[in-house]
Amino acid sequence: MVARPEVLAIVPARGGSKSLPRKNLRPLAGHPLVAYSIAAGLQSTSVSRVVVSTDDEEIAEVSRRYGAEVPFLRPQALALDDTPDLPVFQHALGSLATDGYKPDVVVQLRPTSPLRPSDCIDQAVEILLAREEADSVRGVVQSGQNPFKMWRIRDDGRMTPLLADGAREAYNMPRQKLPSTYWQTGHVDAVRPRTILEKGSMSGEFILPLVLDPRYSIDIDTLRDWERAEWILMRSELPAVRPGRAPRPIPDQVELVVLDFDGVMTDNRVWVDSDGREAVAADRGDGLGVARLLSRGIDVVVLSTEINPVVSARCRKLGVPVFQGTADKASALQEILLDRSVDPSRAIFLGNDLNDLACFPLVGCALVVADAHPEVLTQADVILSRKGGHGAVRELSDLLISDLGN
């Protein structure tokens, strides 16, 4: 029997950061930035240990809370703005070697590249182990701009091409005729320990590529990078590794759709006249969406905390039952599932606010509207593109009916 390789994942996470202060602890879609790299290591099938190398006690405490080991703190001298990776990894391997620990592969997981496909670490390790002569594997994406069309400006003001090799006047050639070039990302590096310890390098000379989908290539250095990464995570546009449980897809078979009312079937605003009578705005497209679901044999119910005649009137017009005045939404949802003999895995819930969170684990998939509460967005399985009261229910209806092939 071949022994399983010992794969050590190291997350370098220092406390200082000029561009975004305390960046590694800053919440990204509900979790500190460092947690995404820790989760990638923990969820990998090939990684044996996940160790965070930090100089910061708070980062160490948070990292342990998310499941990583922090068996040492690195010296301040190895946590400066211009500190390269190599001495950080030499220090980590030296510290672990005092207990006799010697991994077969070292994986670097930079926190600044939090959007990772679930299999990228395992792929990198597999590629490295398949080639004994290889020093490392590095994640790359096809470059958006070809360096054969890049220039240097000399001291005398003249321009010279950045790359001199290749075809004559490559900078004048069509893009399609130029060689493909690749940009290294921070998602994953798989390195043999001998490359670090004996060759004094984080890559060595024999480097193999792991070509990644360029949609994942976000390197967080500025607030704009941060906002883009958070937007992608909250919209669930890419199947990326996340701390905690993995998002659940919409079930193949849906028997019951449970809708919150305020903030889902309305925009969460209410008009009140001098007599205290309330009125809300609803989207006609949502009504059509409910009708289409019912016509396909998918039951729809509304579950609302409020006791309001407006809610009753709207649901009566749509022909769906409503359960109002339910302070404990989770208990009410369980009763609905039991009374209707619905398998919870074939039920879905669409909500928007904190009082909906208890319902999420009781169904097969929890969805939220685009303008849901920030904490609710982080707990949802699917985030719709439409806001509450502006076609979110219709969007859900179209998703389900599309899955039915109608």
Sequence and secondary structure as in RCSB ss.txt:
>XXXX:A:sequence
MVARPEVLAIVPARGGSKSLPRKNLRPLAGHPLVAYSIAAGLQSTSVSRVVVSTDDEEIAEVSRRYGAEVPFLRP
QALALDDTPDLPVFQHALGSLATDGYKPDVVVQLRPTSPLRPSDCIDQAVEILLAREEADSVRGVVQSGQNPFKM
WRIRDDGRMTPLLADGAREAYNMPRQKLPSTYWQTGHVDAVRPRTILEKGSMSGEFILPLVLDPRYSIDIDTLRD
WERAEWILMRSELPAVRPGRAPRPIPDQVELVVLDFDGVMTDNRVWVDSDGREAVAADRGDGLGVARLLSRGIDV
VVLSTEINPVVSARCRKLGVPVFQGTADKASALQEILLDRSVDPSRAIFLGNDLNDLACFPLVGCALVVADAHPE
VLTQADVILSRKGGHGAVRELSDLLISDLGN
>XXXX:A:secstr
      EEEEEE  S  SSSTTGGGSEETTEEHHHHHHHHHHH SS  EEEEE S HHHHHHHHHTT B      
GGGSSTT  HHHHHHHHHHHHHTTT   SEEEE  TT    BTTHHHHHHHHHHH TT  EEEEEEE SS GGG 
EEE TTS EEES  SSSTTGGGS GGGS   EEEEEEEEEE HHHHHTS  SS S EEEEE  GGG     SHHH
HHHHHHHHHHT S B  SSS      SS  EEEE STTTTS S  EE TT  EE    HHHHHHHHHHHHTT EE
EEE SS  HHHHHHHHHHT  EE S S HHHHHHHHHHHTT  GGGEEEEE SGGGGGGGGGSSEEEE TT  HH
HHHH SEE SS TTTTHHHHHHHHHHHHTT 
